[in-house]
Amino acid sequence: MTQNTSIAPILAEADVEAFLARDLAVVWHPCTQMREHRGELPLVPIRRGRGAWLEGMDGRRYLDAISSWWTNLFGHAHPVIAEAIGRQAAELEHVIYAGFAHEPGLRLAERLVALAPRSTSSPPLSRVFYGENGSAAIEIALKMSFHAHLNRGEGQRTRFIALENGYHGETLGALAVSDIPLFRRVYAPLLMEPCFAPSPDAFKAEAGETAEACARRAAAALAGLLEREGERIAALVMEPRVQCAGGMRMHHPIYLAEARRLCDAHGVHLIADEIAVGFGRTGTLFACEQAGVTPDFLCLSKGLTAGSLPLSAVLTHERVFEAFWSEDRSRGFLHSHSYTGNPIACAAANATLDLFAARDVIADNRVLAAKLAVAAGRFAGHPQLGELRQAGMILAFELVEDRASRRAYTDHPRRRALAAYRAGLEAGAVLRPLGNVLYWMPPYCIGDEEIEVLERATAAALEAYVRCA
């Protein structure tokens, strides 16, 4: 891998502190109570990334065990992606995508529809609409679903079904179909109210109940909801296989298969949010493949550019597209973003797909996932580990106060998570707990050395979480 000789030098402690003071004077960081950054949660200033590692301005290295918010697939500063970005930037950095076209956007769309999950019972995904991030993709899918029904004379379909414990983004439409109280509660007065269906989360299985039986029970509840409300529902939106922000909770693929069948029976669209789980995270290129279904809308982002640039894509089929085909301009889908189809971001996504094409990444990931399973299995006997679960390259450690009853900790949850995070950093890895869940979602370039670091950091984080009071 080529080295960037222009990278900023390692800074002395006083210079790092001066940098952080400047940052805190002007920058408002995301998903943070900013007051914490002046005390118990100091910022970590990063100067560069290489492979699975981030390097701080003070020279310390941190294993990026969460792929920088689940985006990075092949490691930081990957030369293939970096070269593609530079080459495209020198040719065409951006052009309005309304009324114009360019090669990177076309090539990417052709490749995505060729790779999309297919089934014999649903029309193939054949159209691509671009956005800039995951939340934008969900907004596009929600609006497109409603508008397609409206254009077909079903204007009564104004509601959506979402799953309990699901998460789909921070813009108002995406947040409305999310069910994480920490994010949703404050803005509830601004949000449309969806119908929430029970999650098929296998952690909620009753005594003696299998993951499949648990999923079927949740599907039966969904069936009842559609019987009551189906004529008013535009779409069901869900994360296939793993509810990520909800604590990496996992469910059996049969739920997605049943959801597809029920949506078809009631004329309801199925929106698959594969923003986090797509591009090989769960063991197949797309999680929908594990249920043998094709959704009406497939939402992609994060790994689409392997974490290099903001881009999202919503794939849909001809029946939806044809609902907007009209001489009446108001029947068209007039949604737009300034940077829709940005050529540089599309070039980065094409380079990402080139890396998938160059070798069998999915097969390699299965070998790597088995190694991670062995490493995680060393914690299986921990008295505060309520469940260890895995879906491909995603592993989650559910921490509980009492293992027998799987009773969760209720005292100082934020303080415990913060203690685990800081202990992980001290041990050389970025582990950002989701409440009482520690998880691994590393880049696909992680090797034996990194797995050893991950084990040590996880042991330290578990100890800090349990001992915190």
C-alpha positions in Angstrom: 0.0 0.0 0.0 1.4 3.4 -0.9 2.2 5.8 1.9 1.1 9.4 2.0 4.2 11.4 2.6 2.3 14.7 3.1 0.5 13.4 6.3 0.7 15.7 9.3 3.5 14.9 11.7 2.9 13.3 15.1 2.2 16.1 17.6 3.5 16.8 21.0 1.0 16.5 23.9 0.7 20.3 24.2 0.0 20.6 20.5 -2.6 17.9 20.7 -4.3 19.8 23.5 -4.2 23.0 21.5 -5.8 21.2 18.6 -8.6 19.8 20.7 -9.3 23.3 22.2 -9.6 24.7 18.8 -12.0 21.9 17.8 -14.2 22.3 20.8 -14.4 26.0 20.2 -16.1 25.7 16.8 -17.2 22.1 16.0 -20.5 20.5 17.0 -19.9 16.7 16.9 -22.7 14.2 16.1 -24.5 11.8 18.3 -22.9 13.4 21.4 -23.7 15.4 24.5 -21.0 17.9 23.7 -20.5 18.7 27.4 -19.0 15.2 27.9 -16.1 16.1 25.5 -14.8 18.6 28.0 -14.7 16.0 30.7 -15.1 12.2 30.8 -15.3 11.7 27.0 -12.3 13.5 25.5 -12.1 13.6 21.7 -9.6 11.3 20.0 -7.8 13.4 17.3 -7.0 11.2 14.3 -4.2 12.0 11.8 -4.6 9.1 9.3 -6.0 5.6 8.7 -4.2 2.6 7.2 -5.9 -0.7 6.8 -7.9 -1.7 9.9 -6.0 1.0 12.0 -6.6 4.6 12.9 -3.5 6.6 14.0 -3.9 9.5 16.5 -2.1 12.8 16.3 0.0 11.6 19.3 1.1 8.5 17.3 -1.1 6.0 19.2 -2.9 3.4 17.0 -6.5 2.2 17.4 -8.0 -0.9 15.7 -11.2 0.3 14.0 -13.3 -2.5 15.3 -16.6 -0.8 14.3 -15.5 0.2 10.7 -16.1 3.9 11.4 -19.8 3.6 12.0 -20.1 0.4 9.9 -18.9 2.0 6.7 -15.4 0.8 6.0 -15.1 -2.5 4.2 -11.6 -2.9 2.9 -9.5 -0.8 5.2 -8.7 2.9 5.4 -6.9 4.7 2.6 -7.3 1.7 0.2 -5.1 2.5 -2.8 -7.6 1.3 -5.4 -10.4 3.5 -4.1 -8.1 6.4 -3.4 -6.8 6.3 -7.0 -10.3 6.1 -8.5 -11.4 9.1 -6.5 -8.3 11.1 -7.6 -8.7 10.2 -11.2 -12.4 11.1 -11.3 -11.8 14.4 -9.4 -9.4 15.4 -12.2 -12.0 14.8 -14.9 -15.5 15.7 -13.5 -16.1 16.5 -9.8 -19.8 17.2 -10.1 -22.6 18.0 -12.4 -26.3 18.5 -11.8 -28.0 15.1 -12.3 -31.3 16.5 -13.4 -31.2 16.6 -17.2 -27.5 15.4 -17.3 -25.8 12.0 -17.2 -22.3 10.7 -16.6 -20.4 7.4 -17.0 -19.6 6.7 -13.3 -23.3 7.0 -12.3 -24.5 4.9 -15.2 -21.9 2.2 -14.7 -22.7 2.0 -11.0 -26.4 1.7 -11.6 -25.9 -1.1 -14.2 -23.7 -3.0 -11.8 -26.0 -2.6 -8.8 -29.1 -3.9 -10.6 -27.0 -6.9 -11.9 -25.9 -7.7 -8.3 -29.3 -7.1 -6.6 -31.0 -10.0 -4.9 -33.4 -11.8 -7.2 -36.3 -14.2 -6.8 -38.8 -15.9 -9.1 -41.8 -14.5 -7.2 -41.0 -10.8 -7.4 -40.0 -8.4 -10.2 -36.3 -7.7 -10.5 -34.8 -4.5 -9.2 -34.1 -2.5 -12.3 -34.0 1.2 -11.4 -31.5 3.2 -9.3 -32.2 6.5 -7.6 -29.2 8.1 -5.8 -29.0 10.1 -2.6 -26.1 11.1 -0.3 -26.6 9.0 2.9 -28.7 6.3 4.5 -31.3 8.6 6.0 -31.8 10.2 2.5 -32.2 6.7 1.0 -35.0 5.9 3.5 -36.7 9.3 2.8 -36.6 8.5 -0.9 -38.1 5.0 -0.4 -40.9 6.2 1.8 -41.9 9.1 -0.5 -41.5 6.9 -3.6 -43.7 4.2 -2.1 -46.5 6.6 -1.1 -46.4 8.5 -4.4 -46.4 5.3 -6.5 -49.6 4.2 -4.6 -51.1 7.6 -5.1 -50.4 7.6 -8.8 -52.1 4.3 -9.1 -55.3 5.6 -7.4 -54.5 4.3 -3.9 -54.2 7.6 -2.1 -55.5 6.1 1.1 -52.2 4.3 1.7 -50.6 7.0 3.8 -49.2 4.9 6.7 -46.1 2.7 7.1 -45.3 -0.3 9.2 -41.9 -0.4 11.0 -40.5 -2.9 13.5 -40.1 -2.3 17.2 -36.4 -1.7 18.0 -35.6 -0.7 14.4 -33.6 2.3 13.3 -33.5 3.9 9.9 -31.9 7.4 10.3 -32.1 10.9 11.7 -34.1 12.9 9.1 -37.8 13.3 10.1 -39.2 10.6 7.9 -36.5 8.1 8.7 -36.7 8.9 12.4 -40.5 8.5 12.3 -40.1 4.8 11.3 -37.4 4.2 13.9 -38.1 2.9 17.4 -35.0 3.8 19.5 -36.4 6.1 22.2 -33.1 7.9 22.8 -33.3 9.3 19.3 -37.0 9.4 18.7 -38.5 10.6 22.0 -37.6 14.3 21.8 -38.8 14.8 18.2 -42.0 12.7 18.5 -44.3 15.8 18.2 -42.8 16.4 14.7 -43.1 12.8 13.4 -45.7 10.9 11.5 -46.9 7.9 13.5 -46.3 4.5 11.9 -47.7 1.2 13.0 -45.0 -0.7 14.9 -45.0 -4.4 14.5 -43.2 -6.8 17.1 -39.6 -7.4 16.3 -38.6 -11.0 15.4 -35.5 -10.5 17.6 -34.3 -14.0 18.6 -33.1 -12.7 21.9 -36.8 -12.3 22.9 -37.5 -16.0 22.2 -39.6 -17.7 24.9 -38.1 -20.6 26.9 -37.5 -23.5 24.5 -38.5 -21.4 21.5 -36.1 -21.5 18.5 -35.1 -18.4 16.5 -37.2 -19.6 13.6 -40.3 -20.1 15.8 -39.7 -16.7 17.4 -39.6 -15.2 13.9 -42.8 -17.0 12.9 -44.6 -15.7 16.0 -43.6 -12.1 15.1 -44.7 -12.7 11.5 -48.1 -13.9 12.8 -48.4 -10.6 14.6 -47.5 -8.7 11.4 -50.2 -10.7 9.6 -52.8 -9.6 12.1 -51.7 -5.9 11.8 -52.0 -6.1 8.0 -55.4 -7.7 8.3 -56.5 -4.7 10.3 -54.6 -1.9 8.6 -53.4 -3.3 5.2 -55.6 -1.1 3.0 -54.0 2.0 4.6 -50.4 0.9 4.5 -48.0 2.0 1.8 -45.0 -0.1 2.9 -43.3 -2.1 5.6 -39.7 -0.9 6.3 -37.3 -3.2 8.1 -33.6 -4.1 8.5 -33.1 -7.6 7.2 -31.4 -10.1 9.6 -29.9 -7.5 12.1 -31.4 -4.5 13.8 -28.1 -2.7 14.2 -28.6 0.5 16.2 -31.1 -1.5 18.3 -28.2 -3.5 19.8 -27.2 -5.8 16.9 -30.3 -7.9 17.6 -30.6 -10.7 15.0 -33.5 -12.7 13.6 -34.1 -15.7 11.5 -34.4 -15.1 7.7 -37.9 -16.8 7.7 -39.3 -13.5 9.0 -38.2 -11.7 5.9 -39.7 -14.4 3.7 -43.0 -14.2 5.6 -43.0 -10.4 5.4 -42.6 -10.6 1.6 -45.5 -13.0 1.3 -47.7 -10.9 3.6 -46.8 -7.6 1.8 -47.7 -9.2 -1.6 -51.1 -10.4 -0.2 -52.0 -6.9 0.9 -50.6 -4.8 -1.9 -48.0 -3.3 0.4 -44.4 -2.5 -0.6 -41.4 -4.0 1.2 -38.6 -1.6 1.9 -35.3 -3.4 2.8 -33.0 -1.2 4.7 -29.6 -2.8 3.9 -27.7 0.4 4.6 -25.7 -1.3 7.4 -26.0 -5.0 6.6 -25.4 -4.8 2.8 -22.2 -5.6 1.0 -21.2 -8.8 2.8 -21.7 -7.9 6.4 -24.1 -10.8 7.2 -22.5 -13.6 5.1 -24.0 -12.9 1.7 -23.6 -9.8 -0.5 -27.1 -8.7 0.6 -29.0 -10.0 3.6 -32.2 -10.4 1.6 -30.5 -13.3 -0.3 -30.7 -15.4 2.9 -34.5 -15.4 2.7 -34.6 -15.7 -1.1 -36.6 -12.5 -1.5 -36.5 -9.4 -3.6 -37.8 -6.3 -1.9 -39.7 -3.5 -3.7 -37.1 -1.0 -2.5 -33.5 -1.8 -1.5 -31.8 1.0 0.4 -28.0 1.0 0.3 -25.3 3.3 1.7 -22.3 2.9 4.1 -20.4 0.1 2.5 -21.5 1.3 -1.0 -18.3 3.4 -1.2 -16.4 1.3 1.4 -16.6 4.2 3.8 -14.8 6.7 1.5 -17.5 9.2 0.5 -21.1 9.9 1.2 -23.5 8.1 -1.3 -26.7 6.1 -1.1 -28.8 4.3 -3.6 -32.4 3.1 -3.7 -33.2 0.3 -6.0 -36.7 -0.5 -7.2 -38.5 -2.2 -10.0 -40.3 -1.3 -13.2 -43.8 -1.4 -11.7 -42.9 1.4 -9.3 -41.1 3.3 -12.0 -44.0 3.0 -14.4 -46.3 4.5 -11.8 -44.5 7.9 -12.3 -44.4 7.7 -16.1 -46.8 10.4 -17.3 -47.1 13.6 -19.3 -48.3 15.2 -16.0 -45.1 16.6 -14.4 -46.7 16.5 -10.9 -46.9 12.7 -11.2 -43.1 12.5 -11.6 -40.8 11.9 -8.6 -39.5 15.4 -8.1 -37.3 14.6 -5.1 -33.8 15.9 -5.5 -30.5 16.6 -3.7 -27.8 19.0 -4.9 -25.2 16.2 -4.9 -27.4 13.4 -6.3 -25.3 11.0 -8.3 -22.0 12.8 -7.5 -19.4 11.4 -10.0 -16.6 11.2 -7.5 -18.7 9.2 -5.0 -19.9 7.0 -7.9 -16.3 6.4 -8.9 -15.5 5.3 -5.3 -18.5 2.9 -5.3 -17.4 1.5 -8.7 -13.9 0.9 -7.2 -15.5 -0.8 -4.2 -17.4 -3.2 -6.6 -14.1 -3.7 -8.4 -12.6 -5.0 -5.2 -15.5 -7.4 -4.8 -15.0 -8.6 -8.4 -11.3 -9.1 -8.0 -11.7 -11.9 -5.5 -14.4 -13.9 -3.7 -14.8 -11.5 -0.8 -17.9 -13.3 0.5 -16.0 -16.7 0.7 -13.0 -15.0 2.3 -15.3 -13.4 4.8 -16.8 -16.7 5.8 -13.3 -17.9 6.8 -12.7 -14.7 8.6 -16.1 -14.9 10.4 -15.1 -18.3 11.6 -11.9 -16.9 13.1 -13.9 -14.2 14.8 -16.3 -16.7 16.2 -13.4 -18.6 17.8 -12.0 -15.4 19.3 -15.4 -14.3 20.6 -16.1 -17.8 21.9 -13.3 -17.3 24.5 -15.7 -15.0 26.3 -18.6 -17.5 26.2 -18.2 -18.4 29.9 -18.2 -14.9 31.2 -20.7 -14.6 34.0 -22.1 -11.3 32.7 -22.5 -12.5 29.0 -26.2 -13.1 28.5 -25.8 -14.0 24.8 -23.1 -14.1 22.2 -24.6 -13.8 18.7 -23.2 -13.6 15.2 -24.4 -12.9 11.7 -21.4 -13.1 9.3 -19.0 -10.3 10.1 -21.2 -8.9 12.9 -20.7 -10.2 16.5 -22.5 -8.9 19.6 -22.0 -9.5 23.3 -25.2 -8.9 25.3 -24.1 -7.9 28.8 -26.5 -8.8 31.7 -26.5 -8.4 35.4 -27.8 -11.9 35.9 -27.0 -14.6 33.4 -29.6 -17.1 34.4 -32.5 -14.7 34.0 -30.7 -12.5 31.4 -31.7 -9.5 33.5 -30.1 -6.4 32.0 -28.1 -3.8 34.1 -30.3 -0.9 35.0 -27.9 1.2 37.1 -25.6 3.7 35.4 -26.0 2.3 31.9 -24.4 5.4 30.3 -21.5 5.4 32.7 -20.9 1.6 32.2 -20.9 2.0 28.4 -18.5 4.9 28.6 -16.2 3.0 30.9 -16.2 0.1 28.4 -15.5 2.4 25.5 -12.5 4.1 27.3 -11.1 0.8 28.4 -11.2 -0.5 24.8 -9.4 2.6 23.6 -6.7 2.2 26.2 -6.3 -1.4 25.0 -5.9 -0.2 21.4 -9.4 -0.7 19.8 -12.5 1.4 19.0 -15.4 -0.4 20.7 -18.4 1.8 20.9 -21.1 0.0 23.0 -24.8 0.2 22.1 -26.2 0.4 25.6 -25.4 -2.9 27.2 -24.2 -4.5 24.0 -20.5 -4.6 22.9 -20.1 -5.6 19.3 -17.5 -6.2 16.6 -18.0 -5.1 13.0 -14.5 -4.8 11.7 -13.2 -4.1 8.2 -12.7 -7.2 6.0 -8.9 -6.7 6.1 -8.6 -7.6 9.7 -5.9 -10.3 10.3 -4.6 -12.4 13.2 -2.7 -9.6 14.8 -5.8 -7.4 14.8 -8.0 -10.2 16.2 -5.6 -10.6 19.1 -5.9 -6.8 19.8 -9.6 -7.2 19.6 -9.7 -9.9 22.1 -7.6 -8.0 24.6 -9.6 -4.8 24.1 -12.9 -6.7 24.6 -11.6 -8.3 27.8 -10.7 -4.9 29.1 -14.0 -3.4 28.0 -16.0 -6.2 29.6 -14.2 -5.8 32.9 -14.7 -2.1 32.9 -18.4 -2.4 32.1 -19.0 -4.9 34.9 -16.9 -3.1 37.6 -18.3 0.3 36.9 -20.8 1.7 39.5 
